[in-house]
Amino acid sequence: MHLCLSLCELERIKRWHVAHRLDHPLEHQLWDGMLTFWVMGWVGCVPAFFAQALWLVPLCGAGIMAPTLYVRWRRKVHNAHRLRCDWLGPED
């Protein structure tokens, strides 16, 4: 199990969501939200550290981990047959 998703995995999932955005608009928006949290986490770490707002660093870490946690949750409910997830790859 990986600690974080690779850029290739992020791209593969994003391509699926873009290709199926008309069929699955909510999933498309949720994935865009996860990527937004991911970018905010990476961009916010350094300013939070230098502004001495260290209480923001854990939030930035959570943002960085948001896509990975979302994919793990979706894999878990997919494997439990509670929610179908077509964008999971064969290795997922």
N, CA, C and O atoms as a GROMACS GRO file, in nm:
protein
  368
    1MET      N    1   0.084  -0.117   0.000
    1MET     CA    2   0.000   0.000   0.000
    1MET      C    3   0.089   0.124   0.000
    1MET      O    4   0.184   0.134   0.077
    2HIS      N    5   0.056   0.217  -0.087
    2HIS     CA    6   0.137   0.338  -0.101
    2HIS      C    7   0.094   0.443   0.000
    2HIS      O    8  -0.023   0.451   0.038
    3LEU      N    9   0.191   0.523   0.042
    3LEU     CA   10   0.160   0.633   0.133
    3LEU      C   11   0.087   0.745   0.058
    3LEU      O   12  -0.008   0.803   0.110
    4CYS      N   13   0.131   0.774  -0.064
    4CYS     CA   14   0.068   0.879  -0.145
    4CYS      C   15   0.049   0.826  -0.287
    4CYS      O   16   0.119   0.735  -0.332
    5LEU      N   17  -0.046   0.884  -0.356
    5LEU     CA   18  -0.067   0.848  -0.496
    5LEU      C   19   0.044   0.910  -0.581
    5LEU      O   20   0.092   1.020  -0.552
    6SER      N   21   0.084   0.839  -0.684
    6SER     CA   22   0.184   0.895  -0.776
    6SER      C   23   0.114   0.992  -0.871
    6SER      O   24  -0.009   0.991  -0.883
    7LEU      N   25   0.192   1.075  -0.936
    7LEU     CA   26   0.135   1.168  -1.034
    7LEU      C   27   0.068   1.093  -1.148
    7LEU      O   28  -0.032   1.139  -1.203
    8CYS      N   29   0.122   0.976  -1.184
    8CYS     CA   30   0.060   0.896  -1.291
    8CYS      C   31  -0.078   0.847  -1.249
    8CYS      O   32  -0.172   0.847  -1.329
    9GLU      N   33  -0.091   0.807  -1.122
    9GLU     CA   34  -0.221   0.763  -1.073
    9GLU      C   35  -0.320   0.880  -1.067
    9GLU      O   36  -0.436   0.865  -1.106
   10LEU      N   37  -0.273   0.995  -1.019
   10LEU     CA   38  -0.359   1.114  -1.017
   10LEU      C   39  -0.406   1.150  -1.157
   10LEU      O   40  -0.523   1.184  -1.177
   11GLU      N   41  -0.316   1.142  -1.254
   11GLU     CA   42  -0.351   1.174  -1.392
   11GLU      C   43  -0.449   1.072  -1.451
   11GLU      O   44  -0.544   1.110  -1.520
   12ARG      N   45  -0.425   0.945  -1.424
   12ARG     CA   46  -0.514   0.840  -1.475
   12ARG      C   47  -0.655   0.860  -1.423
   12ARG      O   48  -0.752   0.850  -1.499
   13ILE      N   49  -0.668   0.888  -1.294
   13ILE     CA   50  -0.800   0.908  -1.235
   13ILE      C   51  -0.864   1.035  -1.291
   13ILE      O   52  -0.984   1.035  -1.323
   14LYS      N   53  -0.787   1.141  -1.305
   14LYS     CA   54  -0.840   1.266  -1.359
   14LYS      C   55  -0.887   1.247  -1.504
   14LYS      O   56  -0.992   1.298  -1.542
   15ARG      N   57  -0.811   1.173  -1.584
   15ARG     CA   58  -0.852   1.148  -1.723
   15ARG      C   59  -0.984   1.072  -1.728
   15ARG      O   60  -1.069   1.101  -1.812
   16TRP      N   61  -1.002   0.975  -1.638
   16TRP     CA   62  -1.128   0.900  -1.635
   16TRP      C   63  -1.242   0.995  -1.601
   16TRP      O   64  -1.347   0.991  -1.666
   17HIS      N   65  -1.223   1.080  -1.501
   17HIS     CA   66  -1.330   1.171  -1.460
   17HIS      C   67  -1.364   1.271  -1.570
   17HIS      O   68  -1.481   1.304  -1.590
   18VAL      N   69  -1.263   1.320  -1.641
   18VAL     CA   70  -1.290   1.413  -1.752
   18VAL      C   71  -1.365   1.342  -1.864
   18VAL      O   72  -1.458   1.398  -1.922
   19ALA      N   73  -1.325   1.220  -1.894
   19ALA     CA   74  -1.390   1.145  -2.002
   19ALA      C   75  -1.535   1.109  -1.968
   19ALA      O   76  -1.617   1.093  -2.058
   20HIS      N   77  -1.566   1.096  -1.840
   20HIS     CA   78  -1.700   1.055  -1.797
   20HIS      C   79  -1.773   1.164  -1.719
   20HIS      O   80  -1.865   1.136  -1.642
   21ARG      N   81  -1.733   1.289  -1.740
   21ARG     CA   82  -1.792   1.398  -1.660
   21ARG      C   83  -1.941   1.417  -1.684
   21ARG      O   84  -2.012   1.462  -1.594
   22LEU      N   85  -1.989   1.385  -1.803
   22LEU     CA   86  -2.132   1.399  -1.830
   22LEU      C   87  -2.212   1.286  -1.766
   22LEU      O   88  -2.327   1.307  -1.724
   23ASP      N   89  -2.154   1.168  -1.758
   23ASP     CA   90  -2.222   1.053  -1.697
   23ASP      C   91  -2.214   1.056  -1.545
   23ASP      O   92  -2.305   1.009  -1.477
   24HIS      N   93  -2.104   1.111  -1.491
   24HIS     CA   94  -2.079   1.112  -1.346
   24HIS      C   95  -2.036   1.252  -1.300
   24HIS      O   96  -1.922   1.270  -1.259
   25PRO      N   97  -2.127   1.351  -1.308
   25PRO     CA   98  -2.086   1.488  -1.275
   25PRO      C   99  -2.045   1.507  -1.129
   25PRO      O  100  -1.953   1.584  -1.101
   26LEU      N  101  -2.111   1.438  -1.037
   26LEU     CA  102  -2.076   1.454  -0.895
   26LEU      C  103  -1.937   1.398  -0.867
   26LEU      O  104  -1.857   1.460  -0.796
   27GLU      N  105  -1.907   1.281  -0.924
   27GLU     CA  106  -1.773   1.224  -0.905
   27GLU      C  107  -1.666   1.316  -0.964
   27GLU      O  108  -1.559   1.333  -0.906
   28HIS      N  109  -1.698   1.375  -1.079
   28HIS     CA  110  -1.603   1.468  -1.142
   28HIS      C  111  -1.576   1.588  -1.050
   28HIS      O  112  -1.461   1.628  -1.033
   29GLN      N  113  -1.680   1.643  -0.990
   29GLN     CA  114  -1.663   1.756  -0.901
   29GLN      C  115  -1.593   1.717  -0.771
   29GLN      O  116  -1.511   1.793  -0.720
   30LEU      N  117  -1.623   1.599  -0.719
   30LEU     CA  118  -1.554   1.552  -0.597
   30LEU      C  119  -1.405   1.536  -0.622
   30LEU      O  120  -1.323   1.574  -0.538
   31TRP      N  121  -1.369   1.480  -0.736
   31TRP     CA  122  -1.227   1.462  -0.766
   31TRP      C  123  -1.158   1.596  -0.785
   31TRP      O  124  -1.044   1.614  -0.741
   32ASP      N  125  -1.225   1.691  -0.849
   32ASP     CA  126  -1.168   1.825  -0.861
   32ASP      C  127  -1.147   1.887  -0.723
   32ASP      O  128  -1.048   1.957  -0.700
   33GLY      N  129  -1.239   1.862  -0.632
   33GLY     CA  130  -1.224   1.910  -0.494
   33GLY      C  131  -1.103   1.848  -0.426
   33GLY      O  132  -1.028   1.917  -0.357
   34MET      N  133  -1.084   1.718  -0.445
   34MET     CA  134  -0.968   1.651  -0.386
   34MET      C  135  -0.838   1.709  -0.442
   34MET      O  136  -0.742   1.730  -0.368
   35LEU      N  137  -0.835   1.734  -0.572
   35LEU     CA  138  -0.715   1.793  -0.633
   35LEU      C  139  -0.693   1.936  -0.586
   35LEU      O  140  -0.579   1.981  -0.572
   36THR      N  141  -0.801   2.008  -0.560
   36THR     CA  142  -0.790   2.144  -0.507
   36THR      C  143  -0.729   2.141  -0.368
   36THR      O  144  -0.639   2.220  -0.338
   37PHE      N  145  -0.777   2.050  -0.282
   37PHE     CA  146  -0.718   2.036  -0.148
   37PHE      C  147  -0.571   1.998  -0.157
   37PHE      O  148  -0.489   2.047  -0.079
   38TRP      N  149  -0.538   1.911  -0.252
   38TRP     CA  150  -0.400   1.866  -0.270
   38TRP      C  151  -0.309   1.984  -0.306
   38TRP      O  152  -0.202   2.000  -0.247
   39VAL      N  153  -0.351   2.066  -0.402
   39VAL     CA  154  -0.272   2.182  -0.443
   39VAL      C  155  -0.263   2.283  -0.328
   39VAL      O  156  -0.156   2.338  -0.302
   40MET      N  157  -0.374   2.307  -0.259
   40MET     CA  158  -0.372   2.401  -0.147
   40MET      C  159  -0.276   2.353  -0.038
   40MET      O  160  -0.207   2.434   0.024
   41GLY      N  161  -0.272   2.223  -0.015
   41GLY     CA  162  -0.180   2.169   0.084
   41GLY      C  163  -0.035   2.194   0.048
   41GLY      O  164   0.043   2.239   0.131
   42TRP      N  165   0.001   2.165  -0.077
   42TRP     CA  166   0.139   2.186  -0.120
   42TRP      C  167   0.177   2.333  -0.122
   42TRP      O  168   0.286   2.371  -0.080
   43VAL      N  169   0.087   2.416  -0.172
   43VAL     CA  170   0.117   2.559  -0.184
   43VAL      C  171   0.119   2.627  -0.047
   43VAL      O  172   0.194   2.722  -0.027
   44GLY      N  173   0.038   2.580   0.046
   44GLY     CA  174   0.027   2.646   0.176
   44GLY      C  175   0.132   2.612   0.278
   44GLY      O  176   0.147   2.684   0.377
   45CYS      N  177   0.207   2.504   0.259
   45CYS     CA  178   0.303   2.460   0.361
   45CYS      C  179   0.411   2.564   0.389
   45CYS      O  180   0.433   2.602   0.504
   46VAL      N  181   0.477   2.610   0.287
   46VAL     CA  182   0.589   2.703   0.306
   46VAL      C  183   0.542   2.837   0.363
   46VAL      O  184   0.602   2.885   0.459
   47PRO      N  185   0.436   2.899   0.308
   47PRO     CA  186   0.391   3.025   0.369
   47PRO      C  187   0.346   3.008   0.514
   47PRO      O  188   0.370   3.096   0.597
   48ALA      N  189   0.280   2.897   0.545
   48ALA     CA  190   0.237   2.874   0.683
   48ALA      C  191   0.357   2.862   0.775
   48ALA      O  192   0.355   2.914   0.887
   49PHE      N  193   0.461   2.796   0.730
   49PHE     CA  194   0.581   2.781   0.811
   49PHE      C  195   0.650   2.915   0.832
   49PHE      O  196   0.686   2.950   0.945
   50PHE      N  197   0.670   2.992   0.726
   50PHE     CA  198   0.741   3.119   0.738
   50PHE      C  199   0.657   3.227   0.806
   50PHE      O  200   0.713   3.321   0.863
   51ALA      N  201   0.526   3.217   0.801
   51ALA     CA  202   0.439   3.312   0.871
   51ALA      C  203   0.422   3.272   1.018
   51ALA      O  204   0.349   3.338   1.092
   52GLN      N  205   0.489   3.166   1.057
   52GLN     CA  206   0.483   3.112   1.193
   52GLN      C  207   0.340   3.075   1.232
   52GLN      O  208   0.302   3.084   1.349
   53ALA      N  209   0.263   3.035   1.136
   53ALA     CA  210   0.128   2.985   1.160
   53ALA      C  211   0.136   2.833   1.156
   53ALA      O  212   0.075   2.768   1.070
   54LEU      N  213   0.210   2.778   1.250
   54LEU     CA  214   0.237   2.634   1.248
   54LEU      C  215   0.111   2.550   1.268
   54LEU      O  216   0.110   2.431   1.236
   55TRP      N  217   0.006   2.609   1.318
   55TRP     CA  218  -0.119   2.535   1.332
   55TRP      C  219  -0.179   2.501   1.195
   55TRP      O  220  -0.264   2.413   1.186
   56LEU      N  221  -0.134   2.570   1.089
   56LEU     CA  222  -0.183   2.540   0.954
   56LEU      C  223  -0.110   2.423   0.889
   56LEU      O  224  -0.162   2.363   0.794
   57VAL      N  225   0.009   2.391   0.938
   57VAL     CA  226   0.088   2.284   0.876
   57VAL      C  227   0.014   2.150   0.877
   57VAL      O  228   0.014   2.082   0.775
   58PRO      N  229  -0.050   2.108   0.989
   58PRO     CA  230  -0.126   1.982   0.982
   58PRO      C  231  -0.242   1.987   0.882
   58PRO      O  232  -0.274   1.887   0.820
   59LEU      N  233  -0.304   2.105   0.868
   59LEU     CA  234  -0.411   2.118   0.768
   59LEU      C  235  -0.355   2.103   0.628
   59LEU      O  236  -0.418   2.043   0.541
   60CYS      N  237  -0.236   2.158   0.606
   60CYS     CA  238  -0.171   2.142   0.475
   60CYS      C  239  -0.139   1.995   0.450
   60CYS      O  240  -0.155   1.945   0.339
   61GLY      N  241  -0.092   1.927   0.554
   61GLY     CA  242  -0.064   1.783   0.541
   61GLY      C  243  -0.189   1.704   0.508
   61GLY      O  244  -0.186   1.612   0.427
   62ALA      N  245  -0.300   1.741   0.571
   62ALA     CA  246  -0.428   1.675   0.540
   62ALA      C  247  -0.468   1.702   0.396
   62ALA      O  248  -0.522   1.614   0.329
   63GLY      N  249  -0.444   1.823   0.348
   63GLY     CA  250  -0.475   1.855   0.209
   63GLY      C  251  -0.391   1.774   0.112
   63GLY      O  252  -0.440   1.728   0.008
   64ILE      N  253  -0.264   1.757   0.147
   64ILE     CA  254  -0.175   1.678   0.062
   64ILE      C  255  -0.222   1.532   0.056
   64ILE      O  256  -0.210   1.467  -0.048
   65MET      N  257  -0.274   1.483   0.165
   65MET     CA  258  -0.318   1.343   0.171
   65MET      C  259  -0.462   1.322   0.124
   65MET      O  260  -0.505   1.208   0.112
   66ALA      N  261  -0.536   1.429   0.097
   66ALA     CA  262  -0.678   1.418   0.062
   66ALA      C  263  -0.707   1.322  -0.054
   66ALA      O  264  -0.794   1.236  -0.039
   67PRO      N  265  -0.637   1.333  -0.168
   67PRO     CA  266  -0.668   1.238  -0.277
   67PRO      C  267  -0.639   1.093  -0.240
   67PRO      O  268  -0.715   1.004  -0.277
   68THR      N  269  -0.531   1.070  -0.168
   68THR     CA  270  -0.497   0.933  -0.128
   68THR      C  271  -0.603   0.877  -0.034
   68THR      O  272  -0.646   0.763  -0.051
   69LEU      N  273  -0.645   0.955   0.063
   69LEU     CA  274  -0.748   0.910   0.157
   69LEU      C  275  -0.880   0.886   0.086
   69LEU      O  276  -0.952   0.791   0.118
   70TYR      N  277  -0.913   0.971  -0.010
   70TYR     CA  278  -1.037   0.954  -0.086
   70TYR      C  279  -1.034   0.825  -0.168
   70TYR      O  280  -1.131   0.750  -0.170
   71VAL      N  281  -0.921   0.798  -0.233
   71VAL     CA  282  -0.909   0.676  -0.313
   71VAL      C  283  -0.915   0.553  -0.222
   71VAL      O  284  -0.978   0.454  -0.259
   72ARG      N  285  -0.851   0.557  -0.107
   72ARG     CA  286  -0.858   0.444  -0.013
   72ARG      C  287  -1.001   0.419   0.033
   72ARG      O  288  -1.045   0.304   0.040
   73TRP      N  289  -1.072   0.527   0.065
   73TRP     CA  290  -1.211   0.512   0.109
   73TRP      C  291  -1.296   0.453  -0.003
   73TRP      O  292  -1.375   0.362   0.020
   74ARG      N  293  -1.279   0.507  -0.126
   74ARG     CA  294  -1.357   0.456  -0.238
   74ARG      C  295  -1.324   0.310  -0.267
   74ARG      O  296  -1.415   0.232  -0.298
   75ARG      N  297  -1.197   0.270  -0.256
   75ARG     CA  298  -1.158   0.130  -0.276
   75ARG      C  299  -1.224   0.041  -0.172
   75ARG      O  300  -1.270  -0.069  -0.204
   76LYS      N  301  -1.228   0.089  -0.048
   76LYS     CA  302  -1.287   0.010   0.060
   76LYS      C  303  -1.436  -0.014   0.036
   76LYS      O  304  -1.483  -0.127   0.048
   77VAL      N  305  -1.511   0.091   0.002
   77VAL     CA  306  -1.655   0.073  -0.019
   77VAL      C  307  -1.682   0.000  -0.150
   77VAL      O  308  -1.784  -0.070  -0.161
   78HIS      N  309  -1.594   0.013  -0.248
   78HIS     CA  310  -1.610  -0.063  -0.373
   78HIS      C  311  -1.591  -0.212  -0.347
   78HIS      O  312  -1.670  -0.294  -0.394
   79ASN      N  313  -1.488  -0.246  -0.272
   79ASN     CA  314  -1.462  -0.387  -0.242
   79ASN      C  315  -1.570  -0.448  -0.152
   79ASN      O  316  -1.592  -0.569  -0.155
   80ALA      N  317  -1.637  -0.364  -0.074
   80ALA     CA  318  -1.747  -0.411   0.010
   80ALA      C  319  -1.879  -0.415  -0.068
   80ALA      O  320  -1.983  -0.449  -0.012
   81HIS      N  321  -1.874  -0.381  -0.197
   81HIS     CA  322  -1.992  -0.380  -0.286
   81HIS      C  323  -2.100  -0.285  -0.236
   81HIS      O  324  -2.219  -0.311  -0.251
   82ARG      N  325  -2.057  -0.174  -0.176
   82ARG     CA  326  -2.151  -0.072  -0.129
   82ARG      C  327  -2.160   0.045  -0.226
   82ARG      O  328  -2.261   0.116  -0.229
   83LEU      N  329  -2.056   0.066  -0.307
   83LEU     CA  330  -2.051   0.177  -0.400
   83LEU      C  331  -1.963   0.136  -0.518
   83LEU      O  332  -1.849   0.096  -0.498
   84ARG      N  333  -2.015   0.145  -0.636
   84ARG     CA  334  -1.939   0.106  -0.755
   84ARG      C  335  -1.840   0.217  -0.792
   84ARG      O  336  -1.875   0.335  -0.790
   85CYS      N  337  -1.720   0.177  -0.825
   85CYS     CA  338  -1.616   0.274  -0.858
   85CYS      C  339  -1.542   0.225  -0.982
   85CYS      O  340  -1.451   0.143  -0.973
   86ASP      N  341  -1.583   0.276  -1.099
   86ASP     CA  342  -1.526   0.232  -1.226
   86ASP      C  343  -1.385   0.284  -1.252
   86ASP      O  344  -1.313   0.228  -1.334
   87TRP      N  345  -1.345   0.390  -1.184
   87TRP     CA  346  -1.215   0.451  -1.214
   87TRP      C  347  -1.100   0.388  -1.137
   87TRP      O  348  -0.985   0.426  -1.156
   88LEU      N  349  -1.129   0.292  -1.050
   88LEU     CA  350  -1.020   0.222  -0.983
   88LEU      C  351  -0.946   0.137  -1.085
   88LEU      O  352  -1.008   0.066  -1.165
   89GLY      N  353  -0.817   0.144  -1.083
   89GLY     CA  354  -0.736   0.068  -1.177
   89GLY      C  355  -0.727  -0.078  -1.138
   89GLY      O  356  -0.774  -0.116  -1.031
   90PRO      N  357  -0.667  -0.161  -1.224
   90PRO     CA  358  -0.656  -0.304  -1.195
   90PRO      C  359  -0.571  -0.332  -1.071
   90PRO      O  360  -0.592  -0.433  -1.004
   91GLU      N  361  -0.474  -0.242  -1.040
   91GLU     CA  362  -0.391  -0.262  -0.923
   91GLU      C  363  -0.461  -0.217  -0.795
   91GLU      O  364  -0.417  -0.248  -0.684
   92ASP      N  365  -0.573  -0.144  -0.812
   92ASP     CA  366  -0.647  -0.096  -0.697
   92ASP      C  367  -0.738  -0.205  -0.651
   92ASP      O  368  -0.812  -0.188  -0.554
   0.00000   0.00000   0.00000
